[in-house]
Amino acid sequence: MPLLSTRKQEQKVKVTFANGLLFVEKADGKQQAFPLEWFPKLLNATDEEREDWDQTDKGIRFNKLDVEVNIN
């Protein structure tokens, strides 16, 4: 008898920065833009700090900056 397991499928997003904005593109192609002025730590962050993020249940967490962006 095969062993079956269920696993919540991880949603993939794309995160980019341009012109003072944070862009988050969801797997379905929908895109959200957030002014970096709303997140001063992201505005003043290095590329390395901005690239260290994980997707959470509610959005994006920038680990080194301790910043959460809700995208739901």
matplotlib code that plots the C-alpha trace (Angstrom):
import matplotlib.pyplot as plt

x = [0.0, 1.5, 2.1, 0.3, 1.1, -0.5, 1.6, 0.5, 1.8, 4.2, 3.1, 6.0, 6.3, 8.8, 10.1, 11.8, 12.7, 12.5, 11.9, 11.4, 8.8, 8.7, 7.0, 5.5, 4.3, 2.2, 2.1, -1.2, 0.5, -1.1, 1.3, 1.3, 3.4, 4.4, 6.2, 9.4, 8.6, 6.2, 9.1, 12.1, 14.3, 13.7, 14.3, 17.7, 18.6, 21.5, 20.9, 22.1, 19.5, 16.7, 17.6, 17.2, 13.5, 11.1, 7.4, 5.1, 1.5, 0.6, 3.3, 7.0, 9.5, 12.8, 14.9, 17.9, 15.7, 12.9, 10.3, 7.0, 5.0, 1.4, 0.4, -2.8]
y = [0.0, 3.4, 6.0, 9.2, 12.5, 15.9, 19.0, 22.6, 23.7, 26.6, 29.7, 31.3, 35.0, 37.3, 40.3, 43.3, 46.9, 49.8, 53.6, 53.7, 50.8, 47.2, 45.0, 41.6, 39.4, 36.4, 33.0, 34.0, 37.0, 39.6, 42.3, 44.6, 47.7, 49.3, 52.6, 52.1, 55.1, 52.9, 50.7, 52.9, 49.9, 48.6, 52.1, 52.3, 48.6, 47.2, 44.8, 41.9, 42.8, 43.1, 39.7, 37.9, 37.3, 34.4, 34.0, 33.6, 32.8, 36.5, 37.9, 38.5, 38.7, 40.4, 38.4, 40.7, 43.8, 42.2, 43.7, 42.0, 43.0, 41.7, 40.6, 38.8]
z = [0.0, -1.0, 1.6, 0.8, 2.2, 1.7, 1.6, 1.3, -2.1, -1.7, -3.6, -5.5, -5.8, -7.5, -5.6, -7.3, -6.5, -9.0, -8.9, -5.1, -5.2, -4.0, -6.6, -5.6, -8.4, -7.4, -9.1, -10.9, -12.5, -10.3, -9.2, -6.2, -5.7, -2.4, -1.9, -0.1, 1.9, 3.8, 4.9, 5.8, 6.6, 3.0, 1.6, 3.2, 2.9, 0.9, -2.0, 0.2, 2.9, 0.3, -1.2, 2.1, 2.2, 2.7, 1.8, 4.8, 5.2, 5.0, 2.7, 2.5, 5.4, 5.0, 7.5, 8.1, 8.4, 10.5, 8.1, 7.0, 4.0, 3.8, 0.3, 0.9]

ax = plt.figure().add_subplot(projection="3d")
ax.plot(x, y, z, "-o")
ax.set_aspect("equal")
plt.show()
